[in-house]
Each structure stands twice: as C-alpha cells, then as structure tokens.
Amino acid sequence: MTRFPWERLQPRCFPLLERLQPRSLWERLQPRCFSRLKALLQGGGAAALLAAGAASAQTAEMQTLRRGDRLLVTAVNRSAGPVEVELTGTAAGDQPLPVRAVVPAHRSLTLLQVPVSAGAPRLELRAVPGEPYRVARDVVYSLPVEESRVELGQGFHGGFSHDDPGNRYAVDLIVPEGTPVFAARAGVVVQTRAGHSEGGVDPSLRSRANFVRVLHDDGSMALYAHLRENGVTVRPGQQVTLGQVLGYTGNTGFSSGPHLHFAVQVNVGMRLESVPFRMIGPQGLLRLDRR
C-alpha cells in the first residue's frame, strides 16, 4: 500500500489552509473533518494520523435537524464513554432550559424541539465525561510508572496546580520524558489526546496537555496527563488491563517539567472532581499527601 506523503505536503499546505478566506470552500467542510486534516498536517506522518483520528471523536456536539415544522436539537456523543450534557440558551420550545441528560457512548439524544416558525434558537451545549454522581470504590491503585525512576512532586492539595476540585487529590510523579505509563487499574479508554507538543508554566497551556482517560467499572475515571507528543499507545473504546502500557510521559500542557499527572475523578453534576485514592508500589503503600 502506497503511503500518502503528508510530510512533504505539510510545509506548503498548512500555511495555505490557515490563509483561506472565511467564505472559502473549506468553511463548508464538516468542522470535525477540517480539524482532523489540520491536526494531521500539523503533526505529519502516520502517528499524527492516529492522534488526529483519536482526538476528533472525543466530545459531544450539538446537531439540529428539521422534521416537518419542528427543529430537533440533538446531542451526539463522539466519545467512547458516557457523557453528561447540558443545553443552555434561549428558544421558543416546549421544554424549559437548561436541559441536562446522559448520552451513552457513540449515541445521540434529542434534547429539545422548537417550532421552525420561531426562528433559529440561540443554544450552547456543554459536555462532561462520565455518568454523574457515581461513587468511587476504595480501590488500591498500582503505581503507573516504574518505582525505581519516580519521585513524588506534588501530592494531594499541592500548592502549584492542585488547588482546584478536579486536581485537589492528584499526584505528580516526576520521571524522565519517555517513561512508560502503565494502567493503574483495568478499564475502558474513553478519551485520548496525543497531538500537542507545547509545554511550560504558562496557565494558558492547560488545555494543551496530552492525556489518556480510563473509565472504571464503578464509574470513576483515571486521568494520565502530560504525555509526550504522539505518546499515546491506546485508542478510545479499548479495554485495558492492569499494568498495560498506555503511553509515554512528557512535558505537554501546563507543566514545569517532565512528569506524569495522575488523578481519579468522578462527575459530580456537569463538573469533574478528584477523589482520594490509595496507591501501592513494590515497597508498599505510598504516601500521597505531600504538599
């Protein structure tokens, strides 16, 4: 099979795409197709293709469909796990806003119907991974990196970046870049991101971290973050076992140096919160409450 020469096209094609005028042909492409092509050209090569394909179908999106004299507003879950969605805005529909619902993996759900005669509604859809209000079991997690190479940086309630509900009970395991990351517990991969290369102490880089999110059987989710560019080895929807390699550590996103950020999170109602957990290594239970 002949490989398409993305590497040779990248230097010329990507700047051209960036300069396209708003009313060009490209604007009429499906947004997810354009973002996939853009990510592909940015990264170059087969690894970038895998990363772009994984990242393009991870969140829920809003779609509208006319059926007779009604306009149906639907949430489409592109991820490999359940998501809670919230529809807000103004519309002359039969149902008051906001509307919240849980959409199963790779499914769609109609949230609202409005009369076409009322004009286009002004709506916004937000999505949060996981089913809300699930209770995480008290599970002892396995150390997700080799103990001989790890140093605990931030622990629970770390003052640098672990001061918000989503990261309050997270740990930063300092290891060299490229260290294998192992699944600390079995589950299903629901989200991955692998195409970012930037990293630093600038808070604006928070959304630029590569990561793997694994859903457990109790509804909790493990987050493995700051992985290196194209350093994810699993795909959404894949079952992973304890100790399986998920990827390789890096320094992407809001990060002061190479490390693995690990947290166990639950959806508490359109918001992710981290929860305390126990972790064990070859020498026994680890102390995780270092500030």
Secondary structure in CASP SS format (residue, H / E / C, confidence):
PFRMAT SS
TARGET T0000
AUTHOR 0000-0000-0000
METHOD secondary structure of the structure
MODEL  1
M C 1.00
T C 1.00
R C 1.00
F C 1.00
P C 1.00
W H 1.00
E H 1.00
R H 1.00
L H 1.00
Q H 1.00
P H 1.00
R H 1.00
C H 1.00
F H 1.00
P H 1.00
L H 1.00
L H 1.00
E H 1.00
R C 1.00
L C 1.00
Q C 1.00
P C 1.00
R C 1.00
S C 1.00
L H 1.00
W H 1.00
E H 1.00
R H 1.00
L C 1.00
Q C 1.00
P H 1.00
R H 1.00
C H 1.00
F H 1.00
S H 1.00
R H 1.00
L H 1.00
K H 1.00
A H 1.00
L H 1.00
L H 1.00
Q H 1.00
G H 1.00
G C 1.00
G H 1.00
A H 1.00
A H 1.00
A H 1.00
L H 1.00
L H 1.00
A H 1.00
A H 1.00
G H 1.00
A H 1.00
A H 1.00
S C 1.00
A C 1.00
Q C 1.00
T C 1.00
A E 1.00
E E 1.00
M E 1.00
Q E 1.00
T E 1.00
L E 1.00
R E 1.00
R E 1.00
G C 1.00
D C 1.00
R E 1.00
L E 1.00
L E 1.00
V E 1.00
T E 1.00
A E 1.00
V E 1.00
N E 1.00
R C 1.00
S C 1.00
A C 1.00
G C 1.00
P C 1.00
V E 1.00
E E 1.00
V E 1.00
E E 1.00
L E 1.00
T E 1.00
G E 1.00
T E 1.00
A C 1.00
A C 1.00
G C 1.00
D C 1.00
Q C 1.00
P C 1.00
L C 1.00
P C 1.00
V E 1.00
R E 1.00
A E 1.00
V E 1.00
V E 1.00
P C 1.00
A C 1.00
H C 1.00
R C 1.00
S E 1.00
L E 1.00
T E 1.00
L E 1.00
L E 1.00
Q E 1.00
V E 1.00
P E 1.00
V H 1.00
S H 1.00
A H 1.00
G C 1.00
A C 1.00
P C 1.00
R E 1.00
L E 1.00
E E 1.00
L E 1.00
R E 1.00
A E 1.00
V E 1.00
P E 1.00
G C 1.00
E C 1.00
P E 1.00
Y C 1.00
R C 1.00
V C 1.00
A C 1.00
R C 1.00
D C 1.00
V C 1.00
V E 1.00
Y E 1.00
S E 1.00
L C 1.00
P C 1.00
V C 1.00
E C 1.00
E H 1.00
S H 1.00
R H 1.00
V C 1.00
E E 1.00
L E 1.00
G C 1.00
Q C 1.00
G C 1.00
F C 1.00
H C 1.00
G C 1.00
G C 1.00
F C 1.00
S C 1.00
H C 1.00
D C 1.00
D C 1.00
P C 1.00
G C 1.00
N C 1.00
R C 1.00
Y C 1.00
A C 1.00
V E 1.00
D E 1.00
L E 1.00
I E 1.00
V C 1.00
P C 1.00
E C 1.00
G C 1.00
T C 1.00
P E 1.00
V E 1.00
F E 1.00
A C 1.00
A C 1.00
R C 1.00
A C 1.00
G E 1.00
V E 1.00
V E 1.00
V E 1.00
Q E 1.00
T E 1.00
R E 1.00
A C 1.00
G C 1.00
H C 1.00
S C 1.00
E C 1.00
G E 1.00
G E 1.00
V C 1.00
D C 1.00
P H 1.00
S H 1.00
L H 1.00
R H 1.00
S H 1.00
R H 1.00
A C 1.00
N E 1.00
F E 1.00
V E 1.00
R E 1.00
V E 1.00
L E 1.00
H C 1.00
D C 1.00
D C 1.00
G C 1.00
S C 1.00
M E 1.00
A E 1.00
L E 1.00
Y E 1.00
A E 1.00
H E 1.00
L E 1.00
R E 1.00
E E 1.00
N E 1.00
G E 1.00
V E 1.00
T C 1.00
V C 1.00
R C 1.00
P C 1.00
G C 1.00
Q C 1.00
Q E 1.00
V E 1.00
T C 1.00
L C 1.00
G C 1.00
Q C 1.00
V E 1.00
L E 1.00
G E 1.00
Y E 1.00
T E 1.00
G E 1.00
N C 1.00
T C 1.00
G E 1.00
F E 1.00
S C 1.00
S C 1.00
G C 1.00
P C 1.00
H E 1.00
L E 1.00
H E 1.00
F E 1.00
A E 1.00
V E 1.00
Q E 1.00
V E 1.00
N E 1.00
V C 1.00
G C 1.00
M C 1.00
R C 1.00
L E 1.00
E E 1.00
S E 1.00
V C 1.00
P C 1.00
F C 1.00
R E 1.00
M E 1.00
I E 1.00
G E 1.00
P C 1.00
Q C 1.00
G E 1.00
L E 1.00
L C 1.00
R C 1.00
L C 1.00
D C 1.00
R C 1.00
R C 1.00
END
